[in-house]
């Protein structure tokens, strides 16, 4: 009797399939890729048409042995890896590593892990799509060539241990350039003037709309005084009906953005949770996948989902919320090879509330988001009545704007999140009183508020994904690992405000690449390369010419830069410092802990010291902790510099290896107990501020405290974000440049 072996990527996916298929099939997981390019060598023969030199990964040799032991002469192997390029490539590598016979090997793929989908796939096996394999292989080789060839140059010209990536470097450039836009931005003062007015049927607020030049407080006061003396009359009323259509169902990038906006999830966290929902969760007597494949750039919904949605909508919201015919979203990204359908629940009748007790909190929240978005996409447009009341006050024109929801439509189920507060306000209902043209309004209050133009916002993970997608850089499977990689490398960091900031080394590497390897970080060039990879996936072009067209000019430029550019050309800050040991000039260099001064006669003279600002801080800290003794051996503690800045270490090292973090005193009393607040670091190096009396007092904040108390309640103020202070007690926010 012949046997059947199904190979999937993960144990969770294998577990779900076992529930459907019983004992007829043996199901095993490959645990992802089993073959890859070697870690310690280039692994690409550039002289033989870029032939990759794959090897079985050391941690997968046991998996390969176990899979091989299951193969008999009559065994049929079903390769059931995911249906994107990565999954196709895993299936191809399995076929080669296990030496599978073509007549006994079948490739199956399914967009959702449900019994019907799996059984249908088993009835319709296909061949491995070598075009998809080639596209994945080309991407892997391209990234290997860039990483292995360019990284050593970064070591020589900037600092050892650095690395560069094709798509990652472009993402760093986006963050770096946005930071420099913010630094160069010069805020301009303006004044917002509003009036609270009373009509016969209610109160409304109108804003000055004729923008006269009000650039300071004196001009603002004059306008306010003029308005207080004026009669406010309704000059005109404009009413119009508007229609708001629902957002399409989720694709990878929009799911990542919305989960960030509404749930506060990182891009990586979103994909991990989505993977769990896709691979299967036990719920009641069932164990099946709850959502369709989560790496996709297609807005399409299956006929099954389109048929099911109206029944669910009618039952939950009423027949007036059912469309006469399904709404079809046909738009999809160029070369949408990652999947063939949007992200949706596999069964819309499984409402979030029905599944809540079977899911953990994060799974429930993400499933609810996906379910609501899918349902809303098949509901009618919302109908809004928008009104603008024009009000004349002497020589000034004001306007009051409002909107009412005449028919909620899809908004009954779901409203898309917003990146900016003004966008969020657009979704809110604001009812204006019924006024008559020519009606005189009573003045209740006229006020002015100082404002400043704002720089472009820093990227969040979600808005960076949105920008990468808009530029055509990367594909659904690359967004999360790209952002994770550049954070792990220390090129960018995510601070407590959830915004992305470039680190100093990220700025230096970016400047180097922009100056000498423009194509590597050029948006259009990188997007063009993505399109060429799409062409490979579609079988339009071969992968070797695509690689060659990139590699030949790249390697020539690399060789030229290696010979003609010195470290001084990259880090060219000058200094008047003289070496205290040999008298030679000191040069700025870059180490693992940032910039420092090194003798220009290195290696003959190995004298080095911190930069001036750091040197002053070092001296102050040494003075502050001069008499502190090690609690383990009694030796004096000394101030050291490490990966996360200064720390205290025992002077008896290596006999005594005691260390402790510095608690730098701020000279500000704790708002809870009155003891000093100190600057501290977490184990991962992130700065926070806490009470020196810890653990007796556990007050702590991520935001840097300042000495000036709150003007309203006298509470502790902190630097909440750029140009904004926030009171820890009453939450009042104050603009520092106001």
LUMNU-494138 format. One record per atom (N, C-alpha, C): x, y, z. Coordinates in pm, whole numbers, plus 50000, padded with zeros to 5 digits. Layout:
N
XYZ...
//
This chain:
738
500844988050000500005000050000500875012550000500595021649908501405033849898501145042950017502145051150049502015060550161502055074850108501555084050189501505098250153502175106550261503115114850221503815123750313503565138250270502985146050359502775160350333503805168150412504515177050344505525185350411505075199950408504995205950525504655220150540505835227150609505705240250631506825247450693506855246350844505685247250909505675248851055504885238051126505235235051251504475225351331503015229351350502755242551363501385247251382500525243951260501085245951143500385242851019500175227851007501195219951045501075205351041499975200551135499905206551252498895202651352497495205051297497295216451230495975219651174495605209751065496545206350977496255196950868495925183050920496555178951029496275165751087494825164651131494265175751178492865175751222491925172851106492315177150984491475175150866491655161350805492905156950799493245145650712493415132250784493455132650915493525119950990494795112150964494675098650963495855089950955496255086150812495465090250714495775086650576497075093150529497385104650586498585112150548499515113750668500815112150643501835115750741502215130250714502165138450817502405152750798503585157150885504565163550820505755168150889506075182650850506835189250937507225203150912508715204050880509055212350782510465214350745511125224850834510325231850913510805242850998511415254050913510715257550806511185268250718512135263050612513045271550568514035267650466514965257050523515295246850440516265236950485517615238850417517635246450306518895249450237519035264550222520285269250226520535283450206521985285250162522335297550128523725300650097524535299350226525805295450218526615293850339526785307050413526905306350546527005318550626528375324950619529435316850604530785322050618531485325250487530875321850377531455325050246530395331450158530835337250045529895343849955528835334349904529235322449863528275312449819527665315149683528235324349608527745327349473528955327849380528955319549277530055319249181529785329449072530365341349089530075352348996530665349848857531605340648847532215337648718531485326648642530515320248709529755309448643528265312848648527945324348590526555328748579525865329748716526625334148817526085336648951525465324049012526095312848986525575300149036525635299949189524485297649255524485297149402525025283749452525715284249563526275272249624525505269349752524355262849737523505260249852524055248849938523735249550066524065238650156522915236850255522805224550306521785222250408522225229250536521365237650589521715245250709522025235650823523065238450903523455229351011522315225551105521435235251134520335232351227519185224851160519295222151028518235214950958518655200850913519885197050944520345183750902519535172650967519165174551093518345164551162516975163551096516395175051059515085175250992515155167650861516215169850783516375163050654516495147950675517255143850777517395129450805516045123150839515255130350921513955124950961513005124050842513005134250756512145133950638512585122950542513875121350524514405110850435514005097050485514015095050617513675081950673512225077950648511365088050618509945085350592509675081750446510685083350361510495080850218510675066050184509655060150125509725046350075509645046849923509775035349860509745034949714508415039949657507335037349732506015040949679505425053349747506255060649821505745072549892505485084049795504275089749805503975102049731504175113849826505025123249784505315134949868504535146949817503785152849908502985164749876503675176849941504195185749859504875197749909503825208649928503465211150053502335220150085502805232950152503915238450105504405251150159503545262650107503745274450165502915286050131502995289149982501995296549933501875298649789502565311249738503435317249818504195328749768505565324149718506405333549679507715330049623508575322549724508495326949850509295320449955508855305949973507535303849976507015290249991507375281449872507325287249751507665279749630509135275549634509965284749684511385281949694511675270949797510965271149909511145260550011510785247049951509695246449875509285233849811510365228949714510945238049638512005234549542513235229049613513635235749721514795231149798514535217449861513315215249907512965202149964513085191149859512585194149739512625184149632514065180149599514975189949601516375187149569517075180149686516915185449807517615179949923517185165649954515885162749933515375149349962515465139949841515955145449729516115137849604514785131149564513755139449563512415134349533512275131149385511575120249357511335116249220510145123949165510265128649041509235137148982507865130348981507815117548947506525110648940505865108549074506635109849182506105107849316506065120849397506175132249328506195145149396505085154049342504295159649434503195168449393503235181349474503025192449407503015205549472501575210049491501215213149615499885218449642500015231449721499055240249704499055252849777497615256849804497415263549916496065268149951496185281550019495195290049991495215303650043494685304350185493995293950227493485293250364493585278950413493775277250544493935263750598492595259450658491695255850569490405250250606490265236750537489355228450587489225214850532488905215050383487945223350343487565223950201488725228450113489465238650159490575243850080491685233450065491975226050173493045216050169492645204250080491405199650095490945188350013490915192149865490505204449835490485209049696491905209549640492875213949723494265214449677494805200549648494435190749731494895176949710494325171149580493155176049542492555171249418493145178149295493865189349317494395197149204495885200449224496745190249231498175193049246498745199249119499895205549133500555211849018502055209649029502785214748929504245214048932504785225949013506005224849059506665236249122506855247149017506475259449051506585270748958508015276048964508815272448865510225276248865510445291148842509455297848782509575312448768509555319148905508665314548992508625320049128509905316749203510395304649185511655300549248512795309449202512865312049072513915320549018513855334749075512645339949092512495353449146513005354149290512655344049369513145343749508514655341949511515155333149424516585330449419517355342949375516825350349281517475362549235517535372849348516445374349423516445383649536517495379549640517555366749669518505361849770519945364349726520235361749598521595363649546521955378449541521025386649496521265401149495521635406249634520825402249733521065406949870522375401549924522725389249887524005383549932525185391149870525095394149741526175401349674526395415149736525295422249762525415435449823525995434249963525435425150044525885423750182527335419650195527745409350120529095403950134530155412550067529795419749963530775428049894530885442049956529775447649998529775461450047530125462450196529705452550275529945453250419531435454450455532345446550394533765448150427534295462150399533745468850297534155482550268533725491950381532535489650435532075497650549532985495450670533455483050688534365480250799535645488450786536175489250663537445496250640537285511350648536175516350595536025530850582535295537450700534545529550777533785535750887534085528651018533635515951031533795508851158533575494051138534325485951208534175471451196532795467051243532285456551180531015450651223529785456251155529955466251068528795472051000528355463150884527125465050840526625457450725525675466150646525495462550519524595469950430523645460250363522455464750335521475456550266520805464650157520345457950054519815464949937518545472849972517545466350026516295473250061516425480250196517145474050290517295479950423517945493750417518935495350329519645508150320518735519250269517795515750183516825525650134515905529950248515495520350330514635523650444515355532850542516635530350567517425539150654517505553150593517675553850461517755566850396516465574950417515335568450406514065575350427513995581550567514385573750668514335578550806515355589750827516555588150770517605598250785517215611450718516685610650599516325622950527515165630150594514225622450651513125628850724513655636250847514635630250915515205636651034515885649750997516565650050884517255662250842516255672850794515145668450738514075677950705513575684750832513405676750937512915682051065513915691751125515215687951119516265696551175516345709851100516145709550969516265721650887514995730250890513925724750942512635731650939512655743851031512155755050981512045767151061510565770251083510075768451204508645770751228508265785351210507085787551155506565800951136505345802951225505305814351286504225817351379502955821251304501815816451353500525821351303499525820451417498385826751397497385827451505496045822451456495435814051536494095808951507493095817151588492095822651519491105831051587489715824951569489045822851683487725816651683486745825151764485465823351731484405830151804483295820251838482895820151965481725812252005480505821351992479525816751912478375825051880477085817651911476085825251951474795819151987473715823551888473025813551831471895816351742470605813851819469485815251750468185812751814468025798051853468765789151781468565774751803469815767451851470785774951902471955768151956473245775951937474325770051989475645776551988476525770151881477335778351814478295773151716479625780351733480685774151682482035780151685482475782651543482885795051516483335798951381484795803151387485505800351278486925803651271487165813851161488075823151186488455832951086489065825750965488495828150848488955820750731489655829350628489385842450629490125851350541491475853650604492515847150549493825846950613494545860350593494315869550687495115881750687496415878550760497435886850742498765883950795498815886750945498585876251024498655877551170499875869551215500985876551235502235869551264502735871651406501995879351486502425881251625501225884251714501475884351842500395886051939499705899551931500445910251900499845923651892498825924451779499185918851663498245918851550497015910451584497255899251655496145890551695495175897951788495745905351884494905912751979494035922951906494615929551807493845939651731492655933251661492875921451596491785914651526490715910551627491125905151741490165900951844489335912751892489985924351916489255936151961488285940951855488705940551727487815944451618486575935451614486805922451631485695912851625484735914751742485275917851858484405919851976483465931751957483885941451875483065953251851482095951251734482265940151662481495938251539480215930351565479265931851471478065923451469478345911351380477955899751428478155887351351476845883851280476865883451149475665880251072475915868550979474905859950966475005848550876474955853650732476085851850659476175857050522475745846750419475825834150453475445823750357475515809950419474745800850363474725786950411474875777750291475865769350296476085759750188475905745550243475025738050182474805724150223475045715150103475705704150129475905694450021475975680350079475575671349997475625657250037476925651249988477555643350073478785636550030478655621650061479435614149989479405599650005480805594850041480885586150139482185580650179482155565550158483075560950073483145546650042484015539350145483755526550167484575519050262485955516150206486895513750296488235509650254488185495250203489075491550113489105477750065489555468250175489345455250159489835445750260491345446750271491885441050377493315442750405494205435450306495335442050274496495435250218497595436450324498755430750299499785430450404500105444250458500395453750369500835466950414499735474350491498485473550444497425480950513497075474550647497215461250658497005454750788498075459350887499315460150842500395464650930500165479050975499705487550883499465501650917498305503051015497215496050988496025497651073496235491451210496945480251218497245474051348498135483251430498975490851364499815500551434498975512151486498105517451399497275528951438496315525451551495595514451535494495511351627494895502651745495895494051727496255484551832497635487151891498415495751825499755498651875500755487551851500455478451758501355467151730502485471451637503675465751659504755467651564504465459351439505175462351331504975454951207505285440151228506375437251298506755423351324505715416251410505235423051514504225417251602502945413951526502535422951438501335420651357501465407951274502625406151211502815394551124502905381451204503465382051323503535370051407502125365551447501305375051488499935371751530499105367051411499265373751297498545369651176498935355551134500215352151149500675338651115499965328251202499795331451330499095322251420497645320251377496985331151341495595330251298495475322451167496455324151079496445317150950496695302150967497665298751051498065284651063497065276251141496265282351223495215274651288495175276051438493975277651489493725278851632492575269551668492715262751780491635253851823490505262251881489295260351829488145267751879486945258351886486585255052006485505245352027485935231551979485135225451893485465212151840486305213151713486585225351667487325227351542488765231451567489605228551469490985233751467491285237151322491215249951290491425254051150491985268151146492455271851028492935285451010491775295251014491995306651077490905316451093490965327750991492145329850931492245340050827492985334250706492825340850594493535336650473494995341350481495785337650380497215340250384497505355150401498455358250489498635372250532499735379650457500375373250359501345380550276500775381750135500135392850110499415394649984499335409249948499265412149819499015425949776497855426449678496925417049692495715416749610494505420149697493595428549643492375432349716491195423049686491425412749611490355403849568489765395849684488455393849680487775384849775487165373249697487185361449756486665349549688485155350449671484625342849575483185342449555482475337149678483115327949748482525322349871482335333349975483345341949992483255352750090482205363050046482165366249916481195375949865479765370849879479595357649871478265351549887477855351350034478815349550122478515348250265478265361750332478985372050290478925385050356477515390850369476685391050263475345397150276474485390750385474595377650401473805370750504474215375350644475515376650665476015381050795475605395550821475735403950719475415418250733473935420150762473075412950689471625414050710471245409950852471855399450901471525394351035471995403951144473135410451124473715418751229473285433351222473065438651100472815452951085471465456251019470855446550952469605449150883469765448850733468655446350661468705444850515469115457650443468875469150506469235481750440470755483450428471505474950498472955475650492473555465250397472705458850319473165448650224473225454950084474325452850015474495458049879473635450049781473195456549674472415449549571473275439549494474565442449485475515433149423476855434949493477695424749498478965425649571479845436849520480565443149612481555453249573482865445949545483385447849425484595440849383485745450849376486825447749445488025456049441489015449249346489225455349234490075448849132491505453649135491755465049203493105470449204494055460949276495225459149217496275451749287497625456949242498625454549324499965459649293500535452549172501455459549107502165453748992502825440649035502555429948959503185417148989502745411449122501455412049152500965407149282501075392049288502285387349311502555373049309502445366749447502375375049551502445369649685501225361049719500095363749663498885355749687497825360849591496655354749597495615358149500494365363749565494425366549694493245371549763493665380449877492745389449918493005398150031493015390050162493405396650269493375390250401491945391350455491335380050482489945379850531489755367850623488685367750703488365355750781488015344250687488405332150722488075320550638486585317550644485935321550753484485319450767483925331650838483175339950765482665352350822481635350050933481045338150937480065335251044480745333651179482065331751177482825331151303483145345451345482185351551414482335365551455483395366551566483955378351584484955380051690484425375751827483185378851856482625375451987482515360352008482215353051900482135338451910483495332251938484535338551888485885332951902486655338552021486115348752087486865356052189487425346952298486625337352345487085328652454488145318552410488315316952278489305307352227490625314052187490655327252187491845334552141492465342252257493775344252250494375353252349494055367652307494385377052393493975390952373494455396652239495725394352206496265400052082495665393351959495445380351965494815373251852493395378351830492665380151940491285384851929491215398851867492085407851912492055421551861492365422051712493355414251669493715414451527492645407751442492105396651492491025389951417489815399251403489475406151511488345415451510488555426351406489785431551397490115441851299489905436651157490375424351130490265418450997488805415450963488085410151061486665406751038485865419451007486035429851089485275442251070485605448850936486865448850899487265455150772486665447650654486665434350661486095426350552484605428850538483895428450651482445430850649482135444850597482855454850646482615468750604482825470550455483775463150398484055464550255482875460250168481925452650226480755447950152479465454750200479605466550261478445474250306478335487150225477155493450224476965505550143477825517150189477995526750101478725538950135477945546650242478655554250323478015562950421477595575850352476415581050388475915593550332476005604450438476695615350406476915626050502476315639050449475735646750538475295660250506476325669850563476985677250475478005686650519477495700850500477765709250601477275723050597478405732650630478415744050560479355754850590478555767650606478655773750722477945786350749478965797650742478785806750647479665818450634479105829750719479995836150797479575846550891480415859050868479725870350847480415883050825480445890750956481645895950991481795904151112482645916151073481975927051035482705938750987483445935350859484765937250861485575934350742486085919950742485685912150842486225898650856485185888050818485675877050761484805865850725485225853550805484225847450870484445835350948483595824150891483905811950930483115800550883482995790150993481815784051000481565772751090481245760751003481955749751026481755737750944481275726251031480375718550975479875706951047479385696250953479155684551006478605673950923477735664751010476725659350947475885649451013475845636950928475705625650994475665612850924474195609650895473825610450768472435607450731472195592450725473185585050673473095570450669474495565050697474645557550805475975553250851476645543650753475875535350684476465525850591477535517250656478685516150591479765507550641480295512050777480055524950811480575530250938479925523651059478825516651038478225508851147479185497751192479985492851098480865481551130482295485851157482765496151084484205498851090484515512251025485445519851085485955532151026487475531351028488095534050914489545532950903490235542850995491365538751051492145547251139492835558351062493435567651136494075579351074495475581151130496375586251045497745589051089497845602651155496875611551126496955625451174495635629151240495665637051348494435641051418493395647551327493845655451228492895662051138492115651751055492785640651019492115630150944491065623251031491395621451159490465614951251489205623551269489395636851275488245645851291487285645051174487805641551057486975640750937485915629850948486135620151038485175609251054484105612451158484305623251235483415626051347482205634451304481135632251373479915639751345479935652751425479645663751359479575676751425478315683751377477375685551466476065690951429476035706051451475645713551350475495728051360474025731451385473755742051461472355746151480471755751151349470445750651339469735755151219469635770351222470405777151138470415791851135469805796651003469445809351001468845815250881469785825750823469825826650691470655836650627470205850550669471155859150707470855872550754470665873350904470615861950972470395861751117471595867651189471345875851291472405881451374472685872051490473955869451513474365859951617474955867451735474665862351854475165868551976476605863952002477475873452038478875870052066479015865152209479505853252225479775847752359481245849452397482125846152305483565847452332484325848352199485355856552198486295857152086487685854652143488425845452086489735841852141490735839452029491995840652065493075837751970494025827652033494655819751949495595809551996496835809751907497975810951972499235810951898499535796951846499945796151720500295783351658501625784851583502215773551555503435773351475503295762451370503785765651250503795755251147504675743751194504305731651158504975719751207505805713151097506945707351135507755700051036507055687250995507505680650890506905667750855507115657950970506165649250997506295640251112507345629451087507965624851195508865613351182508035601051144508705591751079508045579451041507745570951164506615564351160506355553051248506625540551164506575528851226506735516651146505665516151038504435519751075503315519050980503505528750865503865541250895504005551050786505245548250702506255541650760507425537750680507035526750581506215517150626505715506850535504905513250422504055522950458503235529950359504115536850255505195543150300506105550250209506855540250121507345529350178508045519250099507145513649990505885511150028504925505949931504655516249821504485528849862504215539449763505375541149665506595539149712507775540449626508045527749546507275517049572507475504549500508695496849549509075499149675510275492949731509855481349821510385469449793510015457849873508675452149831508335440949889507085434049863506525428949996505295423850000504665420350128505545412350224506315403050172507115394550261508345401650316508675413750263509925420350303509745431650403508545437050420508375448950504508815446550649508285436250712508595433650853510075430650875510685421250800512105418550823513015430350792512625438750695513445450550663513535459850783512395463050844512385472250957513055466051079512805453251104513445446451217514965446551201515445444051080516885443351055517585456551083517045467651034517745480451052517675485151198516685480551273516665483651416517675475151491517765462251455518735453351518520165457851492520415463251373521765467951339522125481051408521155487251472521425499851540521465511851449520875510551327520845521751234519695531251264518595525851310517475534251355516975528651488516255536851562515675532151687514245537351700513435529451768512045533551796511975538051940511595550551959511545556052095510135554452152509965559352275508715556952346507515563352278507745573452191506635579652119506255571651994506875559651978506625550451866507165555751733507935566751735508505572351614509895566451589510315566451462511605561051424512635572351410513765570851478514835580751477516105574351422516865581451338518135575851292519175576751402519975566351418521095566651511522285573151440523265577351516524425584251457525105575551352525285562651383525965553851287525095551951162523775552151180522865551151065523025562950971523175574951029523365586950947524695586450872525735581750940527065581150876527055571050761526505559150785526445548950680525585553950564524475560350595523595565550489524325576050405525015585250470525745595650395526805589350304527475579050354528485572150275527875565650151526755558650170526115551850058525545561749957524945572550007524385582749916525495589149833526655591249895527755597849826528435588849724528605575949758529455567349675528725555549609527535552349657526765541249598525315545549580525155555649498523845562049482522765551949441523105542649351522095533049304521555524249417522425520749511522015511849620520865517949701520905531149720519885537649804518955546649722519005545549591518125553549506516735547249502515705555249529514345549949538513895544049405514085551449297513605546849167514375534549120515695534449147516495522949105516055510349180515815511849311515395500349392514015495449349513105504849320511775501149272511875494149136512775499049049512985492848918513455478348936514345476149033514825462549058513695453549104512775458849186511615450849228510775447049107510605456349015509825453348894510505442748809511845443048804512565432848728512395419148793512365418748926512125406048995510705401148968509755410448957508395406648919508375400748778509175406648690509265401248553509805386948555510775384448642511315370848655510225361348703509445365748804508375357348859507305354248755507105363248661506095361248557506665354148434507955351148437508565344048326508875352848207508865366148226509115375448116510605376348085511445376048189512895376648170513565365748253514825362748222515615353148298516315360548412516625353248519517155359848637518635363448625519435355848552520865358548545521175372248483520565376048368520815389448314520425400648410519375398448489518945408548587520055410748691520615399848741521705400748838522925407348775523265403148653524475407948587524395423048561523225427848521523065442148492523285450548617522985444948733523235452048859524685450448905525205438248895526475434948960527685441348892527725441348761528925446048691529265460648724528325470048710528675483848750528905485248900528185477248979528325477849125529735474049168530265462949115531565458049158532685467249110532525473248992533535482748943533595495049033532435500149070532385511749159532955508249296532665496249344533165491749474534695491649475535295486449369536755485849360537365499749355536715508849282537225522649271537165529749406536045528449473535875535049603536865529449704537065516349700537995510049793539405515549781539805519449660541165524349635541295539349656540245546749632540375561449628539835568749751538995562149831538365568949945538995564050075539355573450161539935569950291538905572150402539255567650522538355569750636538125584650660539175592550637539075607050660538065613550565537865607450448536885612750354535455610250402535305599950485533975596250533533665603550663534585602750759534425609950886535485620950886535105632650839536095643250816535935654950913535545652051035535475662651136536885666251181537185679051188538505683351231538495686951379539675687251439539795690451581541145697051605541195705451707542455712051745543185704251854542605692951894543185684952002544555679451963545455679152060546795673652041546965661752135547615651352086547825639352166548675642652288548225638852405548945641652530550165632952549550335622652467551465613552484552595616052385552235619852258553305621652159553245635252089552205643052113552115656352054551535656951914551195645451857550615645251722549145649751727548595654351613547175658251612546275646151643545145649051709544145638651737543105638851625542635627051583541655625751475540355619951528539255623951465537945618351502537795604651436537455594751515537175581351463535835576751518535385565651463534075560551504534235546251553533815543851677533895530551736532525525151769532475514051839531185507851873530325516651962530965525352039530215534052130530105548352077530375550151947530245563351887531585569751856531585583051837532795590251800533755591551919535055591451888536075593651989537305599551921538255604252000539485609951947540595599551956541345598351846542445588851840543685595751784544855591951834546105597851786546295594651638546695604951561546885603151417548075594051386548925591251488550075582351466549765567751499548465564851520548085550851545548525542351426549125530251443549215522551569550475524951650551405533851601552605536551682552225542151819551255551351817550745556951943549285553151954548915546652061547555541552076546695549952171547095562252193546335570952281544975574252219543935573252300542565576552256541795582052375540825590552347540015596052456538665600552401537705602852490536365606852444536405620652379535335623652303535165637052249535025646952364535225659852336535245669952443534005669652531532845669452468531605669452547531545657052634531955645652577531935633252653532995633552763534135640052733535235640752828534805648452953534075659452931533605667453044532635659353129531765652053063530815643553137531555632553213532585626853148533365616253212534025621353340534615633353332535265639153450534265641753562533085646753524532055649553625531585636753693531425626253615530985613453671532065607353761533325608353716534415602953798534495610053933534245623153930534255630754055533075626854145531925624754081530705621354156530825607854225531505598054159531575584554214532975580954263533805591154295535205588954330535375579854452534475580554547534665573154673533745560954686533055557354577532155545854587532955532854585532615523954678533315511154689532445499654642533105489254593532415477054547531855469754667530575466554661529935459754774530345445054785531045440054681531455425954683532875423854736533815433254698535195431054742535815443154812535125454454813535635466154883536535475054801536885471154678537715479654592536915491654543537625501954495536935513654441536235510154310535085516254286534385514854159534865525854065534975522653937535415532453837534365533753728534355545553664533385548153557533935542553426533135534253359533525528253230532495531853124532895530452998531975532452886531715519252817530455516352792530075503952725529115506452612528505495852565527595496552452526455506252477525975506752603524835515252636525265527452719526515531652702526965543552773527755540052898527775549652994528585547953114527965538053212528875531353287528445522453395529585521753496529315516353612530335514753716530855500553714532175499153725532795485953728533845485553838534015473953893534985472454001536405473953946537235481754019538625483653976539455470953996538895461154067539595448554089539425438553977538785442853864538615433953748539985429353699540225416453660539195406053638538895397153758539585399753872539305391453991537865393554038537415406054034536025409054070535345415253948534265409253903533585413753781532285421153809532185426753929530965433853967530785446553884529585448553832529235460853760527865465453806527565478053787526225483153818525955495453731524715497453694524395508953610524545522053685524845532653612524925545853672523525551353694523345557653807522075564453833522385579353842522415585953728522815600053722521715609053779522065616453885521085624753954520715636953870519405640253866518935651353784518775664253864518785663153997518555675054079517105679354079516205670054054514765672854051514085663354149513225668354238512585659454337511535650354275511435638254327510405628854283509025634254320508055634054230506725639454261505945631154363506435619054393505695610554486506305610254626507655610754636508255609754768509245620954800509625629054701510515640254726511995637254714512375624554700513785620954679514235625154539515535624154513516045628254382515605618754271515325624554154515105616354034516455613753968516595601953908517845598353843517585593153702518615594653618518565588953483519065574553489518295565253434518655551153440518555544953302518955532453291518855524953166518275511253192517475506553097516985492853104518125483453064517895470253075518925460653036519295461752890518355466752807518625468352664519165482152630519425490152731520065502952706519135514752689517835512752700516895523852680516865532652805516965545852785516995555252897515585557252953515485557553087514245561753153514635569353279513655574653348513915583153465513075577953581513755575853697513045570053811513545575653942512845572254047513185577154180514425569854234515305577554300516525571654357516205562854477514985563954529514595555854646514015542354608514085538854477513595525654434514295514754514513635503954561512255499854528511175505154623511605513254725510585518554817509605527654742510135535854649509295544254564509485539754420508415536854351508505531054217508115540654106508185553854134507875563454028508905562253915508415562153790509305561653673508575567453553509335573053461508765578453337509785577053225509285574953103510175574352986510625588252942509865598652982510115612252934511005619853033511945627652980512915634653065512245645653146512375645253279511795655753364512555668853350511855680153373512505693253376512215699653512512995709953546512865715953679511655725153691511225731353581510105740753586508795733353612508075736753722506815729653751505685734153660504625726353657503445729453577502805742353626502425751253534501835764053570500415762753622499785751153598498395749153640498315742953779499055731553798498915724253924500215722954003501325727953946502605727054016503265713454007502715704553924503245690953911504515690253828505095678253822506315675953746506025676353597506815684153521506695684453375507815676053312507495669553201508485661553128508495665652982509615662552914509725665252770508985654252696507695656552674506805646352618507165643052474507415653252394507885651752257508515664952216509035665552093509735677552051508855689952066509395700152137508725713152157507465711952241507275700752313506065699152394506395693352531505915700252635506045695252773504695689852817504725680052907503475674452959503595672653110502555676653179502525675153325502165660853361502955654753449502705640953493501465640153583501055651553640499935651653734498605654653667498545665853592497255669953533497195667853382498305663153322498385659853178498325672053087498465684153140498455696053055499695696052966499485698752835500585699552740500895714152710502185717452706502625731152680503645731152567503445739852468504395741152358505545749852403506785744852394507945752052448508335764152367507985764352237508365776152157507195785652141506165783952224504995792852217505325806152283
//
